[in-house]
Amino acid sequence: MLTVAGKTKEIKAPVDFTISTDRQFRVSGKVRLKMSDFGIDPPTALFGTVKTDEEVEVKYKLEFTKVN
């Protein structure tokens, strides 16, 4: 579940799983999302003459360490 701007959606994202040590591992990946799926209008500049794509790419990297 991902919440952006107060709107929650279920997303599916590929992950790479890497074991660093017997006490550490990492999960990373990237997923493309449409801003409109979360009720966000793509940003514009110069009074609307410059526009952006409504898709964004979210990259993530989570590192976990086992403590005691």
PDB file with SEQRES, HELIX, SHEET and CRYST1 records, atoms N, CA, C and O in Angstrom:
SEQRES   1 A   68  MET LEU THR VAL ALA GLY LYS THR LYS GLU ILE LYS ALA          
SEQRES   2 A   68  PRO VAL ASP PHE THR ILE SER THR ASP ARG GLN PHE ARG          
SEQRES   3 A   68  VAL SER GLY LYS VAL ARG LEU LYS MET SER ASP PHE GLY          
SEQRES   4 A   68  ILE ASP PRO PRO THR ALA LEU PHE GLY THR VAL LYS THR          
SEQRES   5 A   68  ASP GLU GLU VAL GLU VAL LYS TYR LYS LEU GLU PHE THR          
SEQRES   6 A   68  LYS VAL ASN                                                  
HELIX    1 AA1 MET A   35  PHE A   38  5                                   4    
SHEET    1 AA1 2 LEU A   2  VAL A   4  0                                        
SHEET    2 AA1 2 LYS A   7  LYS A   9 -1                                        
SHEET    1 AA2 3 ASP A  16  THR A  21  0                                        
SHEET    2 AA2 3 GLN A  24  LYS A  34 -1                                        
SHEET    3 AA2 3 GLU A  55  THR A  65 -1                                        
SHEET    1 AA3 2 THR A  44  ALA A  45  0                                        
SHEET    2 AA3 2 VAL A  50  LYS A  51 -1                                        
CRYST1    1.000    1.000    1.000  90.00  90.00  90.00 P 1           1          
ATOM      1  N   MET A   1       0.853  -1.172   0.000  1.00  0.00           N  
ATOM      2  CA  MET A   1       0.000   0.000   0.000  1.00  0.00           C  
ATOM      3  C   MET A   1       0.902   1.239   0.000  1.00  0.00           C  
ATOM      4  O   MET A   1       1.861   1.321   0.767  1.00  0.00           O  
ATOM      5  N   LEU A   2       0.586   2.181  -0.854  1.00  0.00           N  
ATOM      6  CA  LEU A   2       1.353   3.416  -0.938  1.00  0.00           C  
ATOM      7  C   LEU A   2       0.392   4.586  -0.791  1.00  0.00           C  
ATOM      8  O   LEU A   2      -0.635   4.643  -1.467  1.00  0.00           O  
ATOM      9  N   THR A   3       0.727   5.517   0.093  1.00  0.00           N  
ATOM     10  CA  THR A   3      -0.095   6.710   0.291  1.00  0.00           C  
ATOM     11  C   THR A   3       0.683   7.923  -0.199  1.00  0.00           C  
ATOM     12  O   THR A   3       1.809   8.173   0.230  1.00  0.00           O  
ATOM     13  N   VAL A   4       0.058   8.677  -1.112  1.00  0.00           N  
ATOM     14  CA  VAL A   4       0.641   9.908  -1.642  1.00  0.00           C  
ATOM     15  C   VAL A   4      -0.461  10.963  -1.616  1.00  0.00           C  
ATOM     16  O   VAL A   4      -1.564  10.726  -2.109  1.00  0.00           O  
ATOM     17  N   ALA A   5      -0.164  12.111  -1.049  1.00  0.00           N  
ATOM     18  CA  ALA A   5      -1.113  13.232  -0.984  1.00  0.00           C  
ATOM     19  C   ALA A   5      -2.446  12.794  -0.369  1.00  0.00           C  
ATOM     20  O   ALA A   5      -3.508  13.258  -0.783  1.00  0.00           O  
ATOM     21  N   GLY A   6      -2.383  11.897   0.621  1.00  0.00           N  
ATOM     22  CA  GLY A   6      -3.581  11.464   1.321  1.00  0.00           C  
ATOM     23  C   GLY A   6      -4.389  10.381   0.637  1.00  0.00           C  
ATOM     24  O   GLY A   6      -5.404   9.944   1.180  1.00  0.00           O  
ATOM     25  N   LYS A   7      -3.971   9.930  -0.544  1.00  0.00           N  
ATOM     26  CA  LYS A   7      -4.695   8.874  -1.257  1.00  0.00           C  
ATOM     27  C   LYS A   7      -3.860   7.597  -1.232  1.00  0.00           C  
ATOM     28  O   LYS A   7      -2.677   7.613  -1.572  1.00  0.00           O  
ATOM     29  N   THR A   8      -4.483   6.495  -0.828  1.00  0.00           N  
ATOM     30  CA  THR A   8      -3.775   5.221  -0.700  1.00  0.00           C  
ATOM     31  C   THR A   8      -4.196   4.280  -1.815  1.00  0.00           C  
ATOM     32  O   THR A   8      -5.382   4.112  -2.101  1.00  0.00           O  
ATOM     33  N   LYS A   9      -3.193   3.669  -2.438  1.00  0.00           N  
ATOM     34  CA  LYS A   9      -3.435   2.681  -3.501  1.00  0.00           C  
ATOM     35  C   LYS A   9      -2.532   1.483  -3.279  1.00  0.00           C  
ATOM     36  O   LYS A   9      -1.438   1.599  -2.728  1.00  0.00           O  
ATOM     37  N   GLU A  10      -3.010   0.342  -3.716  1.00  0.00           N  
ATOM     38  CA  GLU A  10      -2.162  -0.842  -3.701  1.00  0.00           C  
ATOM     39  C   GLU A  10      -1.315  -0.818  -4.973  1.00  0.00           C  
ATOM     40  O   GLU A  10      -1.842  -0.645  -6.072  1.00  0.00           O  
ATOM     41  N   ILE A  11      -0.013  -0.991  -4.818  1.00  0.00           N  
ATOM     42  CA  ILE A  11       0.864  -1.046  -5.986  1.00  0.00           C  
ATOM     43  C   ILE A  11       1.672  -2.333  -5.930  1.00  0.00           C  
ATOM     44  O   ILE A  11       1.878  -2.909  -4.862  1.00  0.00           O  
ATOM     45  N   LYS A  12       2.115  -2.762  -7.068  1.00  0.00           N  
ATOM     46  CA  LYS A  12       3.015  -3.905  -7.166  1.00  0.00           C  
ATOM     47  C   LYS A  12       4.330  -3.381  -7.702  1.00  0.00           C  
ATOM     48  O   LYS A  12       4.375  -2.700  -8.726  1.00  0.00           O  
ATOM     49  N   ALA A  13       5.399  -3.707  -6.995  1.00  0.00           N  
ATOM     50  CA  ALA A  13       6.712  -3.195  -7.375  1.00  0.00           C  
ATOM     51  C   ALA A  13       7.720  -4.334  -7.341  1.00  0.00           C  
ATOM     52  O   ALA A  13       7.750  -5.105  -6.382  1.00  0.00           O  
ATOM     53  N   PRO A  14       8.544  -4.448  -8.375  1.00  0.00           N  
ATOM     54  CA  PRO A  14       9.585  -5.472  -8.352  1.00  0.00           C  
ATOM     55  C   PRO A  14      10.643  -5.120  -7.307  1.00  0.00           C  
ATOM     56  O   PRO A  14      10.885  -3.945  -7.030  1.00  0.00           O  
ATOM     57  N   VAL A  15      11.265  -6.139  -6.736  1.00  0.00           N  
ATOM     58  CA  VAL A  15      12.310  -5.893  -5.739  1.00  0.00           C  
ATOM     59  C   VAL A  15      13.541  -6.723  -6.044  1.00  0.00           C  
ATOM     60  O   VAL A  15      13.453  -7.834  -6.567  1.00  0.00           O  
ATOM     61  N   ASP A  16      14.681  -6.165  -5.708  1.00  0.00           N  
ATOM     62  CA  ASP A  16      15.942  -6.910  -5.701  1.00  0.00           C  
ATOM     63  C   ASP A  16      16.272  -7.134  -4.231  1.00  0.00           C  
ATOM     64  O   ASP A  16      16.241  -6.202  -3.428  1.00  0.00           O  
ATOM     65  N   PHE A  17      16.581  -8.355  -3.894  1.00  0.00           N  
ATOM     66  CA  PHE A  17      16.865  -8.724  -2.509  1.00  0.00           C  
ATOM     67  C   PHE A  17      18.317  -9.155  -2.437  1.00  0.00           C  
ATOM     68  O   PHE A  17      18.723 -10.094  -3.121  1.00  0.00           O  
ATOM     69  N   THR A  18      19.110  -8.471  -1.605  1.00  0.00           N  
ATOM     70  CA  THR A  18      20.531  -8.764  -1.487  1.00  0.00           C  
ATOM     71  C   THR A  18      20.879  -9.010  -0.023  1.00  0.00           C  
ATOM     72  O   THR A  18      20.559  -8.198   0.845  1.00  0.00           O  
ATOM     73  N   ILE A  19      21.538 -10.137   0.242  1.00  0.00           N  
ATOM     74  CA  ILE A  19      22.013 -10.413   1.588  1.00  0.00           C  
ATOM     75  C   ILE A  19      23.437  -9.903   1.685  1.00  0.00           C  
ATOM     76  O   ILE A  19      24.318 -10.379   0.969  1.00  0.00           O  
ATOM     77  N   SER A  20      23.673  -8.936   2.570  1.00  0.00           N  
ATOM     78  CA  SER A  20      25.000  -8.340   2.729  1.00  0.00           C  
ATOM     79  C   SER A  20      25.863  -9.174   3.674  1.00  0.00           C  
ATOM     80  O   SER A  20      26.999  -9.525   3.356  1.00  0.00           O  
ATOM     81  N   THR A  21      25.301  -9.479   4.836  1.00  0.00           N  
ATOM     82  CA  THR A  21      25.989 -10.294   5.836  1.00  0.00           C  
ATOM     83  C   THR A  21      24.937 -11.188   6.487  1.00  0.00           C  
ATOM     84  O   THR A  21      23.772 -11.162   6.090  1.00  0.00           O  
ATOM     85  N   ASP A  22      25.334 -11.974   7.479  1.00  0.00           N  
ATOM     86  CA  ASP A  22      24.346 -12.810   8.159  1.00  0.00           C  
ATOM     87  C   ASP A  22      23.404 -11.978   9.024  1.00  0.00           C  
ATOM     88  O   ASP A  22      22.418 -12.501   9.542  1.00  0.00           O  
ATOM     89  N   ARG A  23      23.698 -10.682   9.186  1.00  0.00           N  
ATOM     90  CA  ARG A  23      22.847  -9.801   9.989  1.00  0.00           C  
ATOM     91  C   ARG A  23      22.246  -8.643   9.190  1.00  0.00           C  
ATOM     92  O   ARG A  23      21.504  -7.829   9.740  1.00  0.00           O  
ATOM     93  N   GLN A  24      22.563  -8.567   7.898  1.00  0.00           N  
ATOM     94  CA  GLN A  24      22.111  -7.436   7.088  1.00  0.00           C  
ATOM     95  C   GLN A  24      21.595  -7.892   5.734  1.00  0.00           C  
ATOM     96  O   GLN A  24      22.137  -8.811   5.120  1.00  0.00           O  
ATOM     97  N   PHE A  25      20.510  -7.215   5.271  1.00  0.00           N  
ATOM     98  CA  PHE A  25      20.064  -7.430   3.897  1.00  0.00           C  
ATOM     99  C   PHE A  25      19.467  -6.130   3.356  1.00  0.00           C  
ATOM    100  O   PHE A  25      19.164  -5.207   4.112  1.00  0.00           O  
ATOM    101  N   ARG A  26      19.308  -6.080   2.054  1.00  0.00           N  
ATOM    102  CA  ARG A  26      18.835  -4.878   1.368  1.00  0.00           C  
ATOM    103  C   ARG A  26      17.728  -5.252   0.391  1.00  0.00           C  
ATOM    104  O   ARG A  26      17.790  -6.287  -0.273  1.00  0.00           O  
ATOM    105  N   VAL A  27      16.711  -4.390   0.313  1.00  0.00           N  
ATOM    106  CA  VAL A  27      15.626  -4.521  -0.656  1.00  0.00           C  
ATOM    107  C   VAL A  27      15.624  -3.233  -1.463  1.00  0.00           C  
ATOM    108  O   VAL A  27      15.587  -2.143  -0.893  1.00  0.00           O  
ATOM    109  N   SER A  28      15.664  -3.349  -2.785  1.00  0.00           N  
ATOM    110  CA  SER A  28      15.679  -2.145  -3.611  1.00  0.00           C  
ATOM    111  C   SER A  28      14.903  -2.389  -4.896  1.00  0.00           C  
ATOM    112  O   SER A  28      14.614  -3.532  -5.251  1.00  0.00           O  
ATOM    113  N   GLY A  29      14.570  -1.316  -5.584  1.00  0.00           N  
ATOM    114  CA  GLY A  29      13.859  -1.421  -6.852  1.00  0.00           C  
ATOM    115  C   GLY A  29      13.351  -0.076  -7.304  1.00  0.00           C  
ATOM    116  O   GLY A  29      13.712   0.964  -6.753  1.00  0.00           O  
ATOM    117  N   LYS A  30      12.508  -0.110  -8.315  1.00  0.00           N  
ATOM    118  CA  LYS A  30      11.894   1.110  -8.824  1.00  0.00           C  
ATOM    119  C   LYS A  30      10.549   0.763  -9.448  1.00  0.00           C  
ATOM    120  O   LYS A  30      10.332  -0.355  -9.915  1.00  0.00           O  
ATOM    121  N   VAL A  31       9.661   1.733  -9.445  1.00  0.00           N  
ATOM    122  CA  VAL A  31       8.326   1.545 -10.004  1.00  0.00           C  
ATOM    123  C   VAL A  31       7.869   2.863 -10.625  1.00  0.00           C  
ATOM    124  O   VAL A  31       8.157   3.936 -10.095  1.00  0.00           O  
ATOM    125  N   ARG A  32       7.166   2.782 -11.732  1.00  0.00           N  
ATOM    126  CA  ARG A  32       6.620   3.972 -12.379  1.00  0.00           C  
ATOM    127  C   ARG A  32       5.175   4.153 -11.933  1.00  0.00           C  
ATOM    128  O   ARG A  32       4.399   3.198 -11.905  1.00  0.00           O  
ATOM    129  N   LEU A  33       4.822   5.392 -11.585  1.00  0.00           N  
ATOM    130  CA  LEU A  33       3.481   5.715 -11.109  1.00  0.00           C  
ATOM    131  C   LEU A  33       2.941   6.907 -11.877  1.00  0.00           C  
ATOM    132  O   LEU A  33       3.703   7.756 -12.338  1.00  0.00           O  
ATOM    133  N   LYS A  34       1.621   6.966 -12.013  1.00  0.00           N  
ATOM    134  CA  LYS A  34       0.977   8.136 -12.596  1.00  0.00           C  
ATOM    135  C   LYS A  34       0.503   9.040 -11.472  1.00  0.00           C  
ATOM    136  O   LYS A  34      -0.178   8.587 -10.552  1.00  0.00           O  
ATOM    137  N   MET A  35       0.861  10.317 -11.543  1.00  0.00           N  
ATOM    138  CA  MET A  35       0.434  11.264 -10.527  1.00  0.00           C  
ATOM    139  C   MET A  35      -1.085  11.342 -10.448  1.00  0.00           C  
ATOM    140  O   MET A  35      -1.641  11.502  -9.361  1.00  0.00           O  
ATOM    141  N   SER A  36      -1.765  11.231 -11.598  1.00  0.00           N  
ATOM    142  CA  SER A  36      -3.226  11.345 -11.617  1.00  0.00           C  
ATOM    143  C   SER A  36      -3.894  10.211 -10.838  1.00  0.00           C  
ATOM    144  O   SER A  36      -5.016  10.376 -10.359  1.00  0.00           O  
ATOM    145  N   ASP A  37      -3.221   9.058 -10.703  1.00  0.00           N  
ATOM    146  CA  ASP A  37      -3.777   7.962  -9.906  1.00  0.00           C  
ATOM    147  C   ASP A  37      -3.896   8.346  -8.435  1.00  0.00           C  
ATOM    148  O   ASP A  37      -4.653   7.725  -7.689  1.00  0.00           O  
ATOM    149  N   PHE A  38      -3.153   9.364  -8.019  1.00  0.00           N  
ATOM    150  CA  PHE A  38      -3.184   9.828  -6.636  1.00  0.00           C  
ATOM    151  C   PHE A  38      -3.826  11.217  -6.526  1.00  0.00           C  
ATOM    152  O   PHE A  38      -3.699  11.890  -5.503  1.00  0.00           O  
ATOM    153  N   GLY A  39      -4.516  11.636  -7.595  1.00  0.00           N  
ATOM    154  CA  GLY A  39      -5.224  12.918  -7.576  1.00  0.00           C  
ATOM    155  C   GLY A  39      -4.324  14.126  -7.672  1.00  0.00           C  
ATOM    156  O   GLY A  39      -4.695  15.216  -7.237  1.00  0.00           O  
ATOM    157  N   ILE A  40      -3.124  13.945  -8.247  1.00  0.00           N  
ATOM    158  CA  ILE A  40      -2.167  15.046  -8.360  1.00  0.00           C  
ATOM    159  C   ILE A  40      -2.062  15.473  -9.823  1.00  0.00           C  
ATOM    160  O   ILE A  40      -1.883  14.635 -10.708  1.00  0.00           O  
ATOM    161  N   ASP A  41      -2.174  16.770 -10.072  1.00  0.00           N  
ATOM    162  CA  ASP A  41      -1.966  17.298 -11.423  1.00  0.00           C  
ATOM    163  C   ASP A  41      -0.478  17.453 -11.673  1.00  0.00           C  
ATOM    164  O   ASP A  41       0.239  17.942 -10.800  1.00  0.00           O  
ATOM    165  N   PRO A  42       0.011  17.047 -12.850  1.00  0.00           N  
ATOM    166  CA  PRO A  42       1.431  17.240 -13.154  1.00  0.00           C  
ATOM    167  C   PRO A  42       1.800  18.722 -13.083  1.00  0.00           C  
ATOM    168  O   PRO A  42       1.022  19.574 -13.511  1.00  0.00           O  
ATOM    169  N   PRO A  43       2.978  19.034 -12.547  1.00  0.00           N  
ATOM    170  CA  PRO A  43       3.368  20.441 -12.413  1.00  0.00           C  
ATOM    171  C   PRO A  43       3.602  21.121 -13.760  1.00  0.00           C  
ATOM    172  O   PRO A  43       3.966  20.476 -14.744  1.00  0.00           O  
ATOM    173  N   THR A  44       3.387  22.435 -13.783  1.00  0.00           N  
ATOM    174  CA  THR A  44       3.656  23.243 -14.975  1.00  0.00           C  
ATOM    175  C   THR A  44       4.477  24.456 -14.538  1.00  0.00           C  
ATOM    176  O   THR A  44       4.584  24.764 -13.351  1.00  0.00           O  
ATOM    177  N   ALA A  45       5.048  25.130 -15.527  1.00  0.00           N  
ATOM    178  CA  ALA A  45       5.823  26.339 -15.249  1.00  0.00           C  
ATOM    179  C   ALA A  45       5.574  27.355 -16.359  1.00  0.00           C  
ATOM    180  O   ALA A  45       5.048  27.015 -17.419  1.00  0.00           O  
ATOM    181  N   LEU A  46       5.950  28.573 -16.111  1.00  0.00           N  
ATOM    182  CA  LEU A  46       5.819  29.664 -17.091  1.00  0.00           C  
ATOM    183  C   LEU A  46       4.392  29.763 -17.625  1.00  0.00           C  
ATOM    184  O   LEU A  46       4.161  29.780 -18.834  1.00  0.00           O  
ATOM    185  N   PHE A  47       3.448  29.827 -16.698  1.00  0.00           N  
ATOM    186  CA  PHE A  47       2.024  29.987 -17.040  1.00  0.00           C  
ATOM    187  C   PHE A  47       1.505  28.862 -17.928  1.00  0.00           C  
ATOM    188  O   PHE A  47       0.661  29.087 -18.796  1.00  0.00           O  
ATOM    189  N   GLY A  48       2.010  27.657 -17.709  1.00  0.00           N  
ATOM    190  CA  GLY A  48       1.502  26.488 -18.437  1.00  0.00           C  
ATOM    191  C   GLY A  48       2.214  26.190 -19.744  1.00  0.00           C  
ATOM    192  O   GLY A  48       1.862  25.224 -20.422  1.00  0.00           O  
ATOM    193  N   THR A  49       3.205  26.991 -20.119  1.00  0.00           N  
ATOM    194  CA  THR A  49       3.900  26.736 -21.379  1.00  0.00           C  
ATOM    195  C   THR A  49       4.886  25.578 -21.274  1.00  0.00           C  
ATOM    196  O   THR A  49       5.223  24.954 -22.280  1.00  0.00           O  
ATOM    197  N   VAL A  50       5.353  25.286 -20.052  1.00  0.00           N  
ATOM    198  CA  VAL A  50       6.243  24.142 -19.825  1.00  0.00           C  
ATOM    199  C   VAL A  50       5.487  23.149 -18.963  1.00  0.00           C  
ATOM    200  O   VAL A  50       5.056  23.474 -17.857  1.00  0.00           O  
ATOM    201  N   LYS A  51       5.328  21.927 -19.479  1.00  0.00           N  
ATOM    202  CA  LYS A  51       4.588  20.899 -18.745  1.00  0.00           C  
ATOM    203  C   LYS A  51       5.482  19.688 -18.531  1.00  0.00           C  
ATOM    204  O   LYS A  51       6.463  19.480 -19.245  1.00  0.00           O  
ATOM    205  N   THR A  52       5.119  18.900 -17.536  1.00  0.00           N  
ATOM    206  CA  THR A  52       5.852  17.670 -17.267  1.00  0.00           C  
ATOM    207  C   THR A  52       4.966  16.476 -17.582  1.00  0.00           C  
ATOM    208  O   THR A  52       3.748  16.599 -17.714  1.00  0.00           O  
ATOM    209  N   ASP A  53       5.603  15.323 -17.700  1.00  0.00           N  
ATOM    210  CA  ASP A  53       4.861  14.086 -17.911  1.00  0.00           C  
ATOM    211  C   ASP A  53       4.138  13.733 -16.625  1.00  0.00           C  
ATOM    212  O   ASP A  53       4.589  14.115 -15.545  1.00  0.00           O  
ATOM    213  N   GLU A  54       3.037  13.019 -16.710  1.00  0.00           N  
ATOM    214  CA  GLU A  54       2.308  12.667 -15.499  1.00  0.00           C  
ATOM    215  C   GLU A  54       2.887  11.420 -14.838  1.00  0.00           C  
ATOM    216  O   GLU A  54       2.504  11.086 -13.718  1.00  0.00           O  
ATOM    217  N   GLU A  55       3.787  10.741 -15.501  1.00  0.00           N  
ATOM    218  CA  GLU A  55       4.430   9.576 -14.896  1.00  0.00           C  
ATOM    219  C   GLU A  55       5.702   9.980 -14.162  1.00  0.00           C  
ATOM    220  O   GLU A  55       6.469  10.822 -14.630  1.00  0.00           O  
ATOM    221  N   VAL A  56       5.905   9.367 -13.014  1.00  0.00           N  
ATOM    222  CA  VAL A  56       7.140   9.561 -12.260  1.00  0.00           C  
ATOM    223  C   VAL A  56       7.716   8.186 -11.936  1.00  0.00           C  
ATOM    224  O   VAL A  56       6.985   7.200 -11.843  1.00  0.00           O  
ATOM    225  N   GLU A  57       9.016   8.137 -11.769  1.00  0.00           N  
ATOM    226  CA  GLU A  57       9.674   6.896 -11.393  1.00  0.00           C  
ATOM    227  C   GLU A  57      10.141   7.033  -9.943  1.00  0.00           C  
ATOM    228  O   GLU A  57      10.875   7.958  -9.595  1.00  0.00           O  
ATOM    229  N   VAL A  58       9.703   6.100  -9.117  1.00  0.00           N  
ATOM    230  CA  VAL A  58      10.087   6.102  -7.706  1.00  0.00           C  
ATOM    231  C   VAL A  58      11.109   4.991  -7.502  1.00  0.00           C  
ATOM    232  O   VAL A  58      10.846   3.823  -7.787  1.00  0.00           O  
ATOM    233  N   LYS A  59      12.276   5.379  -7.005  1.00  0.00           N  
ATOM    234  CA  LYS A  59      13.325   4.407  -6.697  1.00  0.00           C  
ATOM    235  C   LYS A  59      13.409   4.277  -5.187  1.00  0.00           C  
ATOM    236  O   LYS A  59      13.262   5.260  -4.460  1.00  0.00           O  
ATOM    237  N   TYR A  60      13.646   3.059  -4.720  1.00  0.00           N  
ATOM    238  CA  TYR A  60      13.728   2.857  -3.280  1.00  0.00           C  
ATOM    239  C   TYR A  60      14.851   1.888  -2.936  1.00  0.00           C  
ATOM    240  O   TYR A  60      15.203   1.009  -3.723  1.00  0.00           O  
ATOM    241  N   LYS A  61      15.403   2.071  -1.741  1.00  0.00           N  
ATOM    242  CA  LYS A  61      16.431   1.173  -1.215  1.00  0.00           C  
ATOM    243  C   LYS A  61      16.249   1.128   0.296  1.00  0.00           C  
ATOM    244  O   LYS A  61      16.375   2.149   0.971  1.00  0.00           O  
ATOM    245  N   LEU A  62      15.959  -0.036   0.817  1.00  0.00           N  
ATOM    246  CA  LEU A  62      15.764  -0.237   2.251  1.00  0.00           C  
ATOM    247  C   LEU A  62      16.850  -1.175   2.743  1.00  0.00           C  
ATOM    248  O   LEU A  62      17.100  -2.219   2.141  1.00  0.00           O  
ATOM    249  N   GLU A  63      17.490  -0.800   3.835  1.00  0.00           N  
ATOM    250  CA  GLU A  63      18.533  -1.643   4.413  1.00  0.00           C  
ATOM    251  C   GLU A  63      18.102  -2.073   5.812  1.00  0.00           C  
ATOM    252  O   GLU A  63      17.675  -1.247   6.619  1.00  0.00           O  
ATOM    253  N   PHE A  64      18.215  -3.349   6.089  1.00  0.00           N  
ATOM    254  CA  PHE A  64      17.795  -3.912   7.366  1.00  0.00           C  
ATOM    255  C   PHE A  64      18.988  -4.548   8.084  1.00  0.00           C  
ATOM    256  O   PHE A  64      19.800  -5.244   7.474  1.00  0.00           O  
ATOM    257  N   THR A  65      19.072  -4.298   9.370  1.00  0.00           N  
ATOM    258  CA  THR A  65      20.116  -4.886  10.191  1.00  0.00           C  
ATOM    259  C   THR A  65      19.472  -5.538  11.403  1.00  0.00           C  
ATOM    260  O   THR A  65      18.681  -4.917  12.114  1.00  0.00           O  
ATOM    261  N   LYS A  66      19.816  -6.781  11.626  1.00  0.00           N  
ATOM    262  CA  LYS A  66      19.301  -7.491  12.792  1.00  0.00           C  
ATOM    263  C   LYS A  66      20.041  -7.007  14.034  1.00  0.00           C  
ATOM    264  O   LYS A  66      21.270  -7.028  14.111  1.00  0.00           O  
ATOM    265  N   VAL A  67      19.248  -6.575  14.991  1.00  0.00           N  
ATOM    266  CA  VAL A  67      19.852  -6.155  16.262  1.00  0.00           C  
ATOM    267  C   VAL A  67      19.561  -7.202  17.313  1.00  0.00           C  
ATOM    268  O   VAL A  67      18.542  -7.892  17.299  1.00  0.00           O  
ATOM    269  N   ASN A  68      20.464  -7.277  18.177  1.00  0.00           N  
ATOM    270  CA  ASN A  68      20.472  -8.256  19.199  1.00  0.00           C  
ATOM    271  C   ASN A  68      19.927  -9.092  19.363  1.00  0.00           C  
ATOM    272  O   ASN A  68      20.145  -9.785  20.357  1.00  0.00           O  
TER     273      ASN A  68                                                      
END                                                                             
